[in-house]
């Protein structure tokens, strides 16, 4: 508890003790009403002086109709009709509810502040002579060198110059999987060095670093209110004056006919206490705040409650393929050597022939071979754009490339049946075999699609890859619809068509890598980006960012959003339903001031308790 909450708790305990003492004293010793009033005013003012002060200041500043005004009018009115015990008790229970609400909000904010711990306190700036000085990260310039020791946070984005180590990224991604760091690797701020001493050359100023951008997103997420939050704010603005006018009417109009002014005045006071809209005004924003905080602890950054609410309405999710459902890295998937040729010899010859090329396919062949290559074995290398390469390996003519290259060289070859990029290899005019290179799917991609299907989501894939590859990926992952060979502009056109086809009162989300798909991310109702552990383009273009590029976080985000919406609706229906019943009962004289306490404080406590369920994210991770 905070110091302010502890002070309020002490006031509550003192007021309870005083109220019990006064009740016992007045029940044992009959006393005149002025003395009884003076005794009951002691616990009443101990617990309620700040409410009375806020109500007075609100009236002075023209902001009359709020919960402080309602409680002040109701309890002062109870005192005037000599209901001293009820006046003190109502104020006491109101403050208990306020303390509980403050604690719940603090707990919700704590889930956000845990993410705020990623902000580095200092940076070890390395001087030209090798000495280090602790400085504020904001004082470090681009190009400076910093030192990160084991246990310290990486304060700024940069490139490792010296040292190797392991980085804990759980504060950013919500996952405990470590990342290795070695010279030449790019590292981002907010990670924690587990072991190893790293010298890092800074590539961005602190204001543009990953950690600064993430903190800004999370801190400002509460500014983008959901429709439900805006509705409650507007509702309370008109609701409170309406019930005040209703209370005056309830006190005056029946009294003109019955003459029972005291009876109807007491009912009007009860009506005021019941009508206090605290349960809705507090619990709805708290639910969205808790949802954003819970999602952030799972490595899902949501830029506002409006996006969380929109995600809950999603019925169609459109995926990019490369870098989203697949790893975006070419890898050797299958070797098909010709008769009399070993797989090792096929791969070695291909790696040597491609040893001078910087093409991603060439790099994947060298990586698959995994051994040092003797460049002296390769001569007369010639790249043929769009077809492949020819070279001499150990003095023998080798051709490596597409089927079209084989056809142009007049080499008979066996076509690869599996979809993907195929490198055909020939030596001295003889076919050696083929190598299938594919963009492997992410380990959790299939499970993510299945999780979405279970939630009733229609899935669509848009890709620039070939029809055969798109068909295979869609079939393997059970994606409902796939469209291939699309340029970025074509993807926007398809999203436009899908937006026209979507069910009424639903939204469409697009998931992309945040770099090539920025136009589509912006056009969709909800843009979800693979954050690449802090990609600038992803954070800027999308409404929701998955910090660890894990597709499995998409059905998780959807479950969080739908649970958030469900809790909001539960609180609205429950609070308005209970208040409507109690207002009716209070107006006809059945509900007294103790009913009013339940309808106000009790409903608020129950609604806040329900809202805090959004903070329980541990079981969502699985």
Secondary structure, 3 states (H helix, E strand, C coil): CCHHHHHHHHHHHHHHHHHHHHHHHHHHCCCCHHHHHHHHHHHHHHHHHHHHHHHHHHHHCCCCCCHHHHHHHHHHHHHHCCCHHHHHHHHHHHHHHHHHHHHHHHHHHHHHHHHHCCCCCCEEEECCCCCEEEECHHHCCCCCEEEECCCCECCCCEEEEECCEEEECHHHHCCCCEEEECCCCEECCCCEEEECCEEEEECCCHHHCHHHHHHHHHHHHHHCCCHHHHHHHHHHHHHHHHHHHHHHHHHHHHHHHHCCHHHHHHHHHHHHHHHCCHHHHHHHHHHHHHHHHHHHHCCEEECCHHHHHHHHCEEEEEEECCCCCEEEEEEEEEEEECCCCCHHHHHHHHHHHCCCCCCHHHHHHHHHHCCCCCHHHEEEEEEECCCEEEEEECCEEEEEECHHHHHHCCCCCCCCCCCCEEEEEEECCEEEEEEEEEEEECCCHHHHHHHHHHCCCEEEEECCCCHHHHHHHHHHHCCCEEECCCCHHHHHHHHHHHHHHCCCCCEEEEEECCCCCHHHHHHCCEEEEECCCCCHHHHHHCCEEECCCCCHHHHHHHHHHHHHHHHHHHHHHHHHHHHHHHHHHHHCCCCCHHHHHHHHHHHHHHHHHHHHHHHCCHHHHC
